[in-house]
Amino acid sequence: MKKILIVEDVEFNQDLLVQLMEDHYEILTAANGEEGIRLAESERPDLILMDLSLPVIDGWEATRRIKTNVMLKDIPIIALSAHAMIGDEEKARQSGCDDYLSKPLDEDLLFQKLAKFLGETPLFHISRRNGFDPSF
């Protein structure tokens, strides 16, 4: 099972991401950039979902540090941002992110991007908020 590290400080957002993905992936979580770097080093996830507005070390700097580590530089990082300001996607890519998603997340787009970076067939996903269970 592929391993995904979610670096997200807002508990609600972290829980939502875990619920969306836990049936398909091994999930690790970190609530700040420093913890995210530490888990990336110790666990070597297959992909990282990185919120950009984090305490201790922000997502921009955490991404830069991960991408400059020769042992971690090939791990795909998808930036997550609630701000979605003009230029944020470009700034995220310049800091080393491989892709970008704005919040609120489009669940189908999330799964498409996960499949792209993990070399998988995209999962058919029906949103739980529509009353369907996406695990079938």
C-alpha positions, 0 to 999 in steps of 0.5 A, spaced: 500 500 500 502 506 498 504 511 503 502 518 503 504 524 508 499 529 510 502 535 513 496 540 515 495 544 521 487 544 521 484 538 524 478 538 520 482 538 514 486 533 516 481 528 518 477 530 512 483 528 508 484 521 512 477 519 511 478 520 503 484 516 503 485 511 508 481 505 505 486 506 499 493 508 502 497 508 508 496 515 511 501 519 516 499 526 519 503 532 521 500 538 524 506 543 522 512 543 517 517 541 522 514 534 524 512 533 516 520 534 515 521 529 520 516 524 518 518 525 511 525 523 513 523 517 517 518 514 513 519 516 506 512 516 504 510 515 496 507 522 496 506 528 500 500 533 501 503 539 504 499 545 506 502 552 505 500 555 511 503 551 517 506 553 524 513 552 526 516 551 519 511 553 513 509 549 508 514 553 503 520 552 507 518 545 509 518 543 501 524 547 500 528 543 505 525 536 503 527 537 496 534 539 498 535 533 501 538 528 496 534 522 500 527 525 499 528 530 493 524 525 488 518 524 493 512 528 489 509 534 493 502 537 492 501 543 495 494 545 498 492 552 499 486 555 502 488 562 499 489 561 492 492 568 490 494 569 484 501 567 483 501 562 489 501 556 484 507 559 481 510 560 488 509 553 490 512 550 484 518 555 485 519 552 492 519 545 489 512 543 489 510 538 484 503 540 483 498 544 487 490 544 489 486 549 492 481 549 498 476 547 498 479 541 495 475 537 489 475 530 491 475 527 484 481 532 482 485 530 488 484 522 486 486 524 479 493 527 482 494 522 486 494 517 481 498 521 476 504 521 481 503 514 484 503 511 477 496 508 479 489 508 475 485 513 477 480 511 483 472 512 481 470 517 487 463 519 489 463 524 494 461 522 501 457 529 502 452 526 496 451 521 501 455 515 497 460 511 500 466 512 495 469 505 498 465 500 493 
